[in-house]
Amino acid sequence: MLRSRTKTFKSNIFALYLDKIKITMIKVSDTAKKKIVDMMKDDGFDAAKDYVRVGVKSGGCSGLSYELKFDNQIGENDKIFEDNDIKIAVEKKSFLYLAGTILEFSGGLNGKGFVFNNPNANRTCGCGESFSL
């Protein structure tokens, strides 16, 4: 019980200083940028003003899984980043899990889709869609 409270306390303190942190939270590769721009256009979004929302949720075979969707609104708990001309929205609760992640796109024979190269993940599943810390 004490460990859970300590983690929550540290997360809350970190969230207070999150707005002061000036780092590139998620990097976007050139191939991912091209695919994001094309997909946003197909879905009625504008990459120049809308956002790619990236998050982490419970689930998947390794415990946590990634979320990726397009959005045109920002919530009060969102932190906004930009890399390679792509605007990225991340909820503060997902920040620690995603710091330093590189978003790439793979279109090879082994599968097609977005790939999260996350330096924080200790273990990932075979499909690459879930991870654990």
C-alpha positions in Angstrom: 0.0 0.0 0.0 2.8 2.4 0.8 4.5 1.8 -2.5 1.4 2.7 -4.4 1.0 6.0 -2.5 4.7 6.8 -3.0 4.3 6.3 -6.8 1.2 8.5 -6.9 2.9 11.2 -4.8 5.9 11.2 -7.2 3.6 11.3 -10.3 1.7 14.2 -8.8 4.8 16.2 -8.1 6.2 15.4 -11.6 2.9 16.6 -13.1 3.3 20.0 -11.4 6.6 20.6 -13.2 5.6 19.1 -16.5 4.8 22.4 -18.1 8.3 23.6 -17.4 10.0 20.7 -19.1 11.3 21.6 -22.6 12.3 18.3 -24.2 11.2 16.5 -27.3 9.0 14.0 -25.8 8.3 11.9 -28.9 10.3 12.0 -32.1 8.6 11.4 -35.4 10.6 9.7 -38.2 10.4 11.0 -41.8 8.5 7.8 -42.8 6.0 8.2 -39.9 5.5 11.9 -40.7 4.6 11.1 -44.4 2.1 8.4 -43.3 0.6 10.6 -40.6 0.1 13.5 -43.0 -1.5 11.2 -45.6 -3.8 9.5 -43.1 -4.8 12.8 -41.4 -5.8 14.1 -44.8 -7.8 11.0 -45.6 -9.6 11.3 -42.3 -10.5 15.0 -42.7 -7.7 16.4 -40.4 -5.1 19.0 -41.2 -1.6 18.1 -40.1 -0.7 21.8 -40.0 -3.2 22.5 -37.2 -4.5 19.2 -35.8 -2.8 16.8 -33.5 -1.7 13.2 -33.3 -2.8 12.0 -29.8 -0.4 9.4 -28.3 -1.1 7.6 -25.1 -0.7 4.6 -23.0 -3.5 2.4 -21.5 -3.7 -0.8 -19.5 -4.0 -3.9 -21.6 -2.2 -6.0 -24.1 -0.1 -9.1 -23.5 2.7 -7.2 -21.8 0.5 -5.1 -19.5 0.4 -1.7 -21.3 -0.5 -0.8 -24.8 -0.1 2.3 -27.0 -2.9 4.5 -28.3 -2.6 6.6 -31.5 -5.4 8.7 -33.0 -6.0 12.1 -34.5 -7.6 14.9 -32.6 -8.5 18.6 -33.2 -9.1 19.5 -29.5 -6.8 19.8 -26.6 -7.7 18.9 -23.0 -6.6 20.6 -19.9 -4.4 17.6 -18.9 -2.6 17.5 -22.3 1.0 18.4 -23.0 1.7 19.5 -26.6 4.9 18.7 -28.4 6.0 19.1 -32.0 8.6 17.2 -33.9 9.2 17.0 -37.6 6.3 19.4 -38.2 3.9 17.0 -36.5 1.9 18.3 -33.5 1.6 15.7 -30.7 -0.8 15.7 -27.8 0.0 13.5 -24.8 -2.1 13.3 -21.6 0.1 14.0 -18.6 -0.6 10.5 -17.1 1.1 9.0 -20.2 4.1 11.3 -20.2 6.5 9.2 -18.1 5.8 6.1 -20.2 6.5 7.8 -23.5 9.4 10.2 -22.8 12.1 9.6 -25.5 10.0 7.4 -27.7 10.6 7.5 -31.5 7.5 6.9 -33.6 8.3 5.2 -36.9 6.3 3.6 -39.7 7.2 0.2 -41.1 5.8 -0.9 -44.4 7.9 -4.0 -44.9 7.0 -7.7 -45.4 7.0 -8.3 -41.6 4.0 -6.1 -41.1 2.7 -2.7 -41.8 2.0 0.0 -39.3 3.3 2.5 -36.7 6.1 1.3 -34.5 6.9 2.8 -31.1 10.7 2.6 -30.2 10.3 3.2 -26.5 13.6 3.3 -24.4 11.5 3.0 -21.2 10.1 -0.4 -22.1 11.8 -3.3 -20.4 9.7 -5.9 -22.2 7.6 -5.9 -25.4 5.3 -8.5 -26.9 5.9 -10.1 -30.2 3.5 -7.9 -32.1 5.1 -4.7 -30.7 1.7 -3.3 -29.6 2.2 -3.7 -25.8 5.0 -3.3 -23.3 5.9 -3.3 -19.7 8.2 -1.2 -17.5 
